[in-house]
Amino acid sequence: MNSAPVRKIIHVDMDAFYASVEQRDNPDLRGRPLAVGGSAARGVVAAASYEARTFGVHSAMPSVTAKRKCPDLIFVPPRFDVYRQVSQQIREIFAEYTPLIEPLSLDEAYLDVTENLKGMEIATEIALEIRAKIKAVTGLNASAGISYNKFLAKMASDLNKPNGQAVITPKNGPGFVEALPVKKFHGVGPATAERMKRHGIETGLDLKTKSLAFLQQHFGKSGLYFYGIARGIDERQVRPDRIRKSVGAEDTFVEDIDDLERATLELQPLAAKVWRYCEAQDISGKTVTVKIKYSDFTQATRSRTAVQPVANVSEMIDIASVLLATVYPFKRPVRLLGLTLSSLTNDQFARDAEQPQLDLD
């Protein structure tokens, strides 16, 4: 692989964004464990304050689990219109420095400031200015990571959270990756980390010792990505105009699942992840697809297309649950579940529409 040209990438990540907005707007919530999301049995935590995180509460966690971990947890319904307004304020600040802005969600984005509108040479100073302006305009704290590629900028933004920043230089990048446990890599989930462990890969250095052929054999199309980041190389560009035809999430389980109730519960964090992106982009979709991969690596998909866009995360979970039930009893234990929303649209969410007619593909 060829080394990427030296760039200056900033990853800005708001600290507990949804929860922080709620605490900003309601002083009675400050300093208290707070979860944004529904408290009902089918509810999912969209965001958790740092006070709640000390109890192990985190985003995409089922609300019943969160309440069990933190009995004093306060649930606040999300106000996505407000979050979008604040996010727009933040993006206007970004635009003062560079047109190369790649939003990942309402609360985080990559910025390429290699050639910036302020003519500033030091990216760490740009990040400091941006964070200070965000605080002045919104009253909220942001953290930032600065590096020469997207992967390391993303990793750096977590190093001094909350309300801090860190830089990983080209000189230090490869060494930083070598010492890092792979389970902390952005893009390596728990199931992938467990698979890597079975192959003797627990650190970036372990990953670096594996050949490209080995990684592609065992991790498919992700093998090339893993081969690069093990060496501190990530050639992905900051892309301000990404056009997506679908939004999806999937999870490979450490242990196969043969129980419908447990499998249905696993759909909730997938739906929360998909819906969070949709809210960030102010989009929805009409087609919900569930992918089921069995222990023998065969797979099945089930889809439903509605007349109106999906209105909320609960509706997505309900549709996905019905789809999953159509393949039960499972012909084999399930090793992976995926959930995708497609037929994307910017039309106003049909929150008050009548229950749509659904067609099984």
N, C-alpha and C positions, 0 to 999 in steps of 0.2 A: 504494500500500500504506500502511496505517496503521502508525505506529510502535508497537512493543510497549510495554506498561507496564514501568517500570523494575523489574527483578527482581534478585535476588542468587543467582546460580547458581555452584556449585563443581563442577568436574570433577576427580575424584581418580583418579589413574592410578598403579598400583604400578610400581616400577622393575624391569624384567626379572623379573617375578613368579615364574614357575615356576623359572627358573634361580637366582634369589635364594633361594628356599626350599631348593633343593638345596645351595647353597653355605652356607646357614645351618646345615643339618643335617649337613653333612659338611665339616669344616674343611680336608680335603685338597683340596677343589675350589675353595677361595677363591683369587681372583687368577689363576685359570686359564681358558682359553677353553672354554666349556661349552655344549653344546646339549642341550636336553630333546627327546627324540624317538627314533625308531628309526634305526639306522645301516645297515639293509639297503638294497638297491637301490631298493625301493619306499617307503622311509621318508621322512618329512617332518619338518623342524624345527618343533617346537611353540613353542619359545622359545630365545633365545640370551642368554648373559651379555654384559655390556658388553665384557669381554675378547675375546669372539668377534666382537662387532659391529665391532671395529676392523679385522677382516679382511674385512668385508662380509657376514658371516653374519647372516641375519635369519629371523624366523618365516615359515612357509609355503614356505621354500626346500627343494627336494629335498635329501635328506641327502648324496647323492653330490656335488652341487654344493658344499655346505657343506664337506665334507671336502677337496675340491679347493682351495677358497679358504683353508682353514686345516688343514694336515696334522696339527697337534697337537690338533685339536679332540677333546674328550672327550664322548661321547654317554652320556646318562643316561636310562633309561626313565622315562616320566612316572608320577607318583603322584597321580592326580587326587583320590583320597579325601583325601589330605593337603592338596592345594591347596584343595579345597572347605571343609575344616575351617578353614583359615586365612582363607579368604574370608568365612566365616560370622563369625569373630571381628571382621573388619574392618567388616562390615555392622552388627554389634551396636554398634560405635563410632559409625557413621553415625547409627543410630537414637537415639542419645543427643541428637542435635541436630535431627533433622527426620524426619517420617514420609514426606516426599516424596523417595524414593530410587529412581532408575531404573538398575538394574544393566545394563551393556552386556556384561559377561563376568565371569569370576571376579576379574579384576584392575582393573576400572574401573567407575565409576558417576558419574551426575549427581546432585547434591543441590540442591534448592531450599531456601535458608535465608533467604528473604525474611522469613518469620515463623517463627522457629526456637524450639525448646523451651528454649533457654538464655536467650532474651531478649537475645542479643548483637546489637549494631547493625552491627558491622564484619565483613564476610564474610572479609576477609583474616585477621583474628584467629581466626575459626572454623576456617579452613583450617589455620592454624598449630597450633591445639590438636589437630585431628583427626590431622594428620601426626605430631605428638609422641606421641599416644596409640597410634597404629598402631606406631610404633617401640618404645614401651615394652612393648606387649602381644605383638607378633609378632617383634620384632627386625628388621623389614624397613623399607626406605625407600619413601616415597610422594612423588609430585609432585602439584601441584595447579594448576589454572587457575581464576581467579575473574573473572566478568564478568556482564553483564546479560542474556546469552542463551546458549543451549547451544553454538552454533557457536563463539563467541568464547571461551567457557570451555574448550572442547576445544582450540582453537588455543593458548590461553595455557598449558595444562598441559605443552606441549612446549617452551616457551621456555627454561626453566631446569632441564631434566632433566640428570642425575638428582638426586633429593633436593632439589628446589627448588620454588618457586611463583612465579606472576606474575599480575598483575591487568591487565585491559583495561577501562577506564572508559567510560561512555557518551560522554564528551567525546572520548576517544581512539579509540574503536572504528572509526568510518568511515575515519579516516586510517590506522589500522593495516591495514585491509583493502586500501585503495588501494595501499599500498606492497608488499603481499605477492604473490609469484609465485603464480599460480593452481595450479601443480603442487603447492604445499604446502597447498592448501585441503583440509580434511576433506570428503570426498565427491567429490573430483575425482581420479580415478585416472590412470595414465599415458596410457591411450588417450584419455580425455576431454580431458586437458591437451593432447595432440597435436592433437585436433580443434579445440580452442579456438585453438591457435597458428595453425592454417591460416586461421582467421577473424581473425587479428590480435589475439588476446586472450592476453596473457602475464602481466599483472598485474591486481590487483583494480581499478585505475583503468581499464584497458582494458575489463574486464568491465562496469564501471559505465556506460561510454559506449554500451553496446548496449541497445536498447529491449527491453521485455518481449516484444513480438511477434517480434523477431529471435531471442531466446533460446528461445522456445517453438517456433519454426519449426525451429531447428537442434538443440535439445536436448530436445525433447518435454516431458514432465511435469516434468523437472528444471529447466526454464527459469525457472519461478516462484521456485524455491529459489535459483537462481543470481542472479536479479534482486534478491532480498532481501539475501542475504549480501554482495553487492557494495556495499551501502549500510549494512552493519553491522546488518541487521535479520534476526531469526530468531524467529518467534513460536511455535515449538514449545514445548509445556509439558513439564515433567518428569513423566513418566507412570510411577508405581510399579507398576501392575498391567497391563502389556502382555500380551495373550493372542495367541499366534501360532499359526497353523495350519500354517505351514511355515517352514523356514529355508533360505535360498538365497544363492548368490553367483554372479556372472558377470563376465566380462572381455571387453572388446572389444580386439582385437589391433591393434597399429600396422600390421602387415603381415598380409594374409590367409594362412591356412595351408591347404595342400593335401596334407599328409603325415600319415598316421594316427599314426605314432610320436610326432611332435612334438605333435600335437593331444592325444594321450593324456597326455603329460607335463604339458600345461597344465591337466589335471583335478586334479593333485595339490594345488596351492595353493588351488584352489577348495574341495576336500574338507577341507583343513586349516582353512580359515576357517569352514566350516559346522560342523565337528566341535568346534572350539574353543567356539563358542556353545553347542552341545549339552552339552558337558562342564560349562560354566558353569551351565547351567540344570538339569543332571542329567536330561536328556531324551534320547531317541533317536526314531527313526521307522522305519516299515516300508516306505515308498515312496521310491525313488530315481528322480529324473527328470533327464535330460540334455536341455538345449536347445541346438540348433545353428542359428545364423543364418548364412546364406550371403552371399556378396559382393553378390548382387542383392537382399538384404534379405528373401528368402523364408526360412522357418524350418521346422524339424521338431523334434519332441520324442519321446523314448523313455523309458518308465517300467517299473520292475519293483517289485512288491510282495511282500514276504516274510512268512512266517508269524510270525517273531520280529523284534523291532527290530534294526536294524543294530548290530553289536557294537563296531566300532571304525573308525577312519579307513581302515585298509587294506582292510577289507571294502567300505566305500563306494567306494573307488577301484576295486576289482576289479569291482564291479557296474557302475559308471559306464563303465569301460573296455569292458566287454562291450556295453553299450548303444551306445556311440559306434561300435564296430566294425560294428554292424548297418546303419549308414548309409554305410559305406565300400565302394567308392570314392565320395567326395563328389561330388554333382552339380555343385557350384560350390566354389571355395575358401571356407573358413570364416573369417568375420570376428568371430564371437562364440561363446563357449561359456558355458553356464550349468549349474549343478548345484544341485538342490533336494532336501531331505529333508522329507517330509511324513508324514501319518498319525502325528503326534507322540504320544508316550506317556511317562509317568513310570515305567513299569514298569522293573524291574531289567534292566540290559543283559544280553543273552543271550550273555555272553562264552564260556560253557562249553557252550552249546547245540550240537546237531548242525547241520550245514550246512542252512539252511532251503531248502524248495522255493520257487522263484521263478516268478512268472507274468508274462508279457509283456503289458502293456496295449496 
